[in-house]
């Protein structure tokens, strides 16, 4: 098994982040730092990440969390801030978030120890819709709605078409939903800024048809891989 696939299967992180760890020289095999992503691993090899031994975990975990605001989507923080891992009981072992939500964004987040699963649903070609609820004190007129839906220049990227729905403007703060399939850094906030909307609050409501389903802020639930994939509309081509 290739080193990047092995580490992802151990629940260290997603395949992409695992490759970054290897390139940074944080992975050792039998006492030697490896940089080659094609390095092969067998059962007799000792693998260390940041000088800690790792091994395969056959017990795959899939968690849906209603992430609170002011919590990092990370496995750790060198500044001592609270992370999403701090919310989940340690009995589930080593897990990591699939994708990310900003520090001050709340809502639906998936965590797992299955690197292949993370790689599967994070692949850009899947184009999975993610719906967010935006709270603002700015009115959403038809021109702003059309701009958001037809693609917005956010500086280094022009977004694909989006869907704006559930506009509520009878009383402040106003709210509306936006659905996108891309995942650029702070994309929703940057889209809103580009059309003059100041975001007061941002919450991810769903990924595909996977929703928070009654989870209060800070609560989580366990699902199976099949349940999640069915709800977000992704087929696991590697399943038997």
C-alpha positions as CSV (number, residue, x, y, z in Angstrom):
1,X,0.0,0.0,0.0
2,X,1.3,3.5,-0.9
3,X,2.3,5.6,2.1
4,X,-0.3,8.3,1.4
5,X,-3.2,5.8,1.2
6,X,-1.9,4.0,4.3
7,X,-1.8,7.2,6.4
8,X,-5.3,8.3,5.1
9,X,-6.6,4.8,6.0
10,X,-5.1,5.2,9.5
11,X,-7.3,8.3,10.0
12,X,-4.4,10.8,10.1
13,X,-6.1,13.2,7.7
14,X,-7.5,13.4,4.2
15,X,-5.3,12.1,1.3
16,X,-4.3,15.7,0.3
17,X,-3.3,16.8,3.8
18,X,-1.4,13.5,4.3
19,X,0.6,14.3,1.2
20,X,1.5,17.7,2.7
21,X,2.8,16.0,5.9
22,X,5.0,13.7,3.8
23,X,6.4,16.6,1.8
24,X,7.1,18.5,5.0
25,X,9.3,15.6,6.3
26,X,7.0,14.6,9.2
27,X,6.7,11.0,8.2
28,X,9.2,8.2,9.0
29,X,9.2,4.6,7.9
30,X,11.4,2.3,9.9
31,X,13.3,5.3,11.3
32,X,13.9,7.1,8.0
33,X,12.1,10.2,6.9
34,X,10.3,9.6,3.6
35,X,9.4,12.3,1.0
36,X,8.4,10.0,-1.9
37,X,4.6,9.7,-2.1
38,X,5.0,6.3,-3.9
39,X,6.7,4.7,-1.0
40,X,5.1,1.3,-0.3
41,X,4.1,0.1,3.2
42,X,3.6,-3.5,4.4
43,X,2.4,-4.9,7.7
44,X,5.9,-5.2,9.2
45,X,6.9,-1.5,8.6
46,X,6.9,0.9,11.5
47,X,5.4,4.3,10.5
48,X,5.7,7.4,12.6
49,X,3.9,10.8,12.0
50,X,5.4,13.6,14.1
51,X,7.3,10.8,15.9
52,X,4.1,9.0,16.9
53,X,3.4,5.5,15.8
54,X,0.3,5.0,13.6
55,X,-1.5,1.9,12.5
56,X,-4.5,0.9,10.5
57,X,-7.9,1.1,12.1
58,X,-10.6,-1.2,10.7
59,X,-13.3,0.5,12.8
60,X,-14.5,3.3,10.5
61,X,-16.2,6.2,12.1
62,X,-18.6,8.7,10.4
63,X,-19.9,11.7,12.4
64,X,-22.2,14.5,11.6
65,X,-21.6,17.6,13.8
66,X,-23.5,20.8,14.2
67,X,-20.3,22.9,14.6
68,X,-20.6,26.0,16.9
69,X,-19.1,29.4,16.0
70,X,-15.7,30.2,17.3
71,X,-14.4,26.7,17.0
72,X,-11.6,25.7,14.6
73,X,-12.1,23.1,11.9
74,X,-8.8,21.4,12.7
75,X,-7.4,18.5,14.7
76,X,-5.3,20.8,16.8
77,X,-4.3,24.4,17.3
78,X,-0.9,25.8,18.4
79,X,-2.6,28.8,19.9
80,X,-4.8,26.7,22.2
81,X,-8.1,27.5,20.6
82,X,-11.0,25.0,20.8
83,X,-11.2,22.7,17.8
84,X,-14.0,20.4,16.5
85,X,-12.0,17.5,17.8
86,X,-12.5,18.8,21.3
87,X,-16.2,18.4,21.0
88,X,-16.2,14.7,20.0
89,X,-15.6,12.1,22.8
90,X,-12.1,10.6,22.8
91,X,-13.6,7.1,22.7
92,X,-14.0,7.5,18.9
93,X,-10.2,7.7,18.5
94,X,-8.3,9.6,15.9
95,X,-10.7,11.4,13.5
96,X,-10.5,14.5,11.3
97,X,-12.9,16.9,9.6
98,X,-13.9,16.4,6.0
99,X,-13.4,19.9,4.4
100,X,-13.8,22.9,6.7
101,X,-16.0,25.6,8.0
102,X,-14.5,29.0,9.0
103,X,-13.8,29.7,12.7
104,X,-16.9,32.0,13.0
105,X,-19.2,29.8,10.8
106,X,-21.5,27.2,12.3
107,X,-23.4,24.3,10.9
108,X,-23.0,20.9,9.2
109,X,-19.6,19.3,9.3
110,X,-18.6,15.7,8.7
111,X,-15.8,14.0,10.7
112,X,-14.3,10.6,10.0
113,X,-11.2,8.4,10.3
114,X,-11.7,7.1,6.7
115,X,-9.3,8.9,4.4
116,X,-10.6,7.3,1.3
117,X,-14.1,8.4,2.1
118,X,-12.9,11.9,2.7
119,X,-11.1,11.9,-0.7
120,X,-14.2,10.6,-2.4
121,X,-16.7,13.2,-1.3
122,X,-14.2,16.1,-1.4
123,X,-13.2,15.6,-5.1
124,X,-14.1,18.7,-7.1
125,X,-15.6,16.6,-9.9
126,X,-18.4,15.5,-7.6
127,X,-19.9,19.0,-7.5
128,X,-22.0,18.3,-4.4
129,X,-24.3,21.2,-3.5
130,X,-23.8,22.8,-0.1
131,X,-26.5,25.1,1.3
132,X,-25.8,28.0,3.7
133,X,-28.0,30.3,5.6
134,X,-26.8,33.9,5.6
135,X,-27.9,36.5,8.2
136,X,-27.5,40.2,7.2
137,X,-28.9,43.6,7.8
138,X,-28.6,44.4,4.1
139,X,-31.6,44.0,1.7
140,X,-31.4,41.5,-1.1
141,X,-32.8,43.0,-4.3
142,X,-33.3,41.3,-7.6
143,X,-30.0,42.6,-9.0
144,X,-28.0,41.2,-6.1
145,X,-29.8,37.9,-6.3
146,X,-29.0,37.7,-10.1
147,X,-25.4,38.5,-9.5
148,X,-25.0,35.8,-6.9
149,X,-26.8,33.2,-9.1
150,X,-24.9,34.0,-12.3
151,X,-21.3,33.9,-10.8
152,X,-19.3,36.5,-8.9
153,X,-15.7,37.6,-9.3
154,X,-14.2,37.1,-5.8
155,X,-10.7,38.4,-6.7
156,X,-8.8,35.3,-7.8
157,X,-11.8,33.3,-9.0
158,X,-15.1,33.6,-10.7
159,X,-17.7,31.4,-9.0
160,X,-20.0,29.1,-10.8
161,X,-23.8,29.6,-10.9
162,X,-25.4,29.4,-7.4
163,X,-29.0,29.2,-6.2
164,X,-30.4,31.9,-3.9
165,X,-33.6,30.9,-2.0
166,X,-35.8,31.4,1.1
167,X,-35.3,35.2,1.2
168,X,-36.7,36.6,4.4
169,X,-36.9,40.4,4.6
170,X,-39.9,41.3,6.7
171,X,-37.8,42.2,9.7
172,X,-34.2,42.5,10.7
173,X,-31.9,40.7,10.7
174,X,-32.7,39.5,7.2
175,X,-31.9,35.9,6.0
176,X,-31.5,34.0,2.8
177,X,-30.0,30.7,1.6
178,X,-27.4,30.2,-1.0
179,X,-26.4,26.8,-2.6
180,X,-22.9,26.3,-4.2
181,X,-20.9,23.3,-5.2
182,X,-17.5,24.8,-5.0
183,X,-15.3,25.1,-1.8
184,X,-13.0,28.0,-2.2
185,X,-11.6,29.6,1.0
186,X,-14.3,31.8,2.6
187,X,-16.2,31.6,-0.7
188,X,-19.7,32.5,0.6
189,X,-18.5,35.4,2.6
190,X,-16.4,36.6,-0.4
191,X,-19.4,36.3,-2.8
192,X,-21.5,38.4,-0.5
193,X,-18.8,41.0,0.0
194,X,-18.5,41.3,-3.8
195,X,-22.1,42.3,-4.2
196,X,-22.3,44.5,-1.1
197,X,-23.8,42.2,1.4
198,X,-22.3,42.2,4.9
199,X,-22.6,38.8,6.5
200,X,-23.5,38.9,10.2
201,X,-24.0,35.1,10.5
202,X,-23.3,32.1,8.4
203,X,-24.5,28.5,8.9
204,X,-24.2,25.5,6.7
205,X,-27.5,23.8,6.5
206,X,-26.9,20.8,4.3
207,X,-24.5,18.9,2.0
208,X,-26.6,17.4,-0.7
209,X,-29.6,16.0,1.1
210,X,-27.6,15.5,4.3
211,X,-29.0,17.9,6.9
212,X,-28.5,18.8,10.6
213,X,-31.8,16.9,11.1
214,X,-32.6,18.4,14.5
215,X,-29.1,18.5,15.9
216,X,-28.6,21.5,18.2
217,X,-25.4,23.5,18.1
218,X,-22.6,21.4,19.4
219,X,-24.4,18.1,19.1
220,X,-23.3,15.2,16.8
221,X,-24.6,11.9,15.6
222,X,-23.1,8.7,14.1
223,X,-24.1,7.6,10.6
224,X,-22.9,4.8,8.4
225,X,-20.8,5.5,5.3
226,X,-23.7,4.3,3.1
227,X,-26.2,6.7,4.8
228,X,-24.0,9.7,4.2
229,X,-23.1,8.8,0.6
230,X,-26.8,8.1,-0.2
231,X,-27.8,11.5,1.2
232,X,-25.2,13.5,-0.6
233,X,-25.7,11.5,-3.8
234,X,-22.2,10.0,-4.2
235,X,-21.5,6.4,-5.3
236,X,-18.6,4.6,-3.7
237,X,-17.1,2.9,-6.8
238,X,-14.7,0.9,-4.6
239,X,-17.5,-0.8,-2.6
240,X,-18.2,-4.4,-3.2
